[in-house]
């Protein structure tokens, strides 16, 4: 089992930056990939960014490409999301998620879908004021 705990959320003005962190504990060797999703009020949870743990391949939603950067520190079992040029549409609860190696094939095709992700954090609120 893997536990994920997000931190770093908060209130920021439009145009500002935030860095989210996600600390993984437990059976962290059983994480094939990590990702960030977000969910705004009355909206479905949506994909933000993902990274494979060994190869470091990254994927981004079109809405955040060029503004957000996902990275990992495997030695510390951490995943980060650097968010720049934030706008009010980025307001949401941000969730960290991890893929077990058994879901690697599903992840390779459906990395932006919720289904390959086996572990989820509780989320951290990001609010961007205009």
C-alpha positions in Angstrom: 0.0 0.0 0.0 1.1 3.5 -0.8 0.1 6.7 1.1 0.2 10.1 -0.6 0.0 13.4 1.2 -0.2 16.7 -0.7 0.9 20.1 0.5 1.6 23.6 -0.8 -1.8 24.7 -1.8 -3.1 28.1 -0.9 -4.5 31.4 -2.2 -2.6 33.3 -4.9 -3.3 36.2 -7.2 -3.7 35.7 -11.0 -0.3 35.6 -12.6 1.4 34.2 -9.5 3.0 30.8 -8.8 2.7 27.9 -6.4 4.6 24.7 -5.9 2.7 21.7 -4.8 4.4 18.7 -3.2 3.3 15.2 -2.7 5.0 12.9 -0.2 4.7 9.2 -0.7 5.2 6.6 2.0 4.6 2.9 2.5 5.5 0.5 -0.4 6.9 3.3 -2.5 8.8 0.8 -4.7 5.5 -0.2 -6.1 4.9 3.2 -7.8 5.4 3.0 -11.6 4.2 6.6 -12.4 2.9 9.6 -10.6 0.5 12.3 -11.6 -1.5 15.3 -10.6 -5.2 15.7 -11.2 -7.6 18.5 -10.1 -11.2 19.0 -9.4 -13.1 22.3 -9.5 -16.5 22.7 -7.9 -19.3 20.9 -9.8 -16.8 19.6 -12.3 -15.3 16.2 -12.8 -11.7 15.4 -11.8 -9.4 16.1 -14.6 -5.8 15.2 -15.6 -3.1 17.8 -15.1 0.3 16.2 -15.5 2.0 12.8 -15.2 5.5 11.4 -15.0 6.9 7.9 -15.2 9.2 7.2 -12.3 12.0 5.5 -14.0 12.2 7.0 -17.5 11.0 10.4 -16.4 8.6 10.8 -19.4 6.1 13.6 -18.8 2.6 14.3 -20.0 0.6 17.5 -19.6 -3.0 18.6 -20.2 -3.2 21.2 -23.0 -4.6 23.7 -20.5 -1.4 23.7 -18.4 1.3 23.0 -21.0 4.0 25.6 -20.8 2.9 26.8 -17.4 3.1 23.8 -15.1 6.0 21.4 -14.6 5.9 18.0 -12.9 9.0 16.5 -11.4 10.1 13.8 -9.0 12.7 13.2 -6.4 12.8 9.5 -6.3 15.3 9.4 -3.4 12.9 11.3 -1.3 9.7 9.7 -2.7 8.4 13.1 -3.6 6.5 14.5 -6.7 6.1 18.2 -7.3 4.0 20.4 -9.5 5.4 23.8 -10.2 2.6 26.1 -11.3 3.3 29.4 -13.0 1.1 32.1 -14.6 -1.8 30.9 -12.6 -5.3 32.1 -13.6 -8.7 31.8 -11.9 -9.5 28.7 -14.1 -6.8 26.8 -12.2 -8.8 27.0 -9.0 -9.4 23.5 -7.8 -8.5 20.8 -5.3 -5.3 19.2 -6.6 -4.8 15.5 -6.1 -1.6 13.4 -6.3 -2.0 9.9 -7.7 0.3 6.9 -8.3 0.2 3.9 -10.6 1.1 0.4 -9.4 3.3 -1.5 -11.9 0.4 -3.9 -12.5 -1.3 -0.9 -14.2 1.6 0.2 -16.3 0.1 -1.0 -19.6 -3.1 0.9 -18.9 -1.1 3.9 -17.9 0.8 3.9 -21.1 -2.4 4.4 -23.1 -4.7 6.0 -20.6 -2.4 8.2 -18.5 -4.9 11.1 -18.5 -7.7 8.9 -17.3 -8.4 8.1 -13.7 -8.6 4.3 -14.1 -4.9 3.4 -14.2 -4.2 5.2 -10.9 -4.2 2.9 -7.8 -3.4 5.3 -5.1 -4.8 8.8 -4.3 -4.0 11.6 -1.9 -6.6 13.6 0.0 -6.0 16.8 -2.1 -4.8 20.3 -1.5 -6.9 23.4 -2.3 -5.5 26.0 -4.8 -7.4 29.2 -5.2 -6.4 31.8 -7.7 -8.0 35.3 -7.3 -8.5 37.6 -10.2 
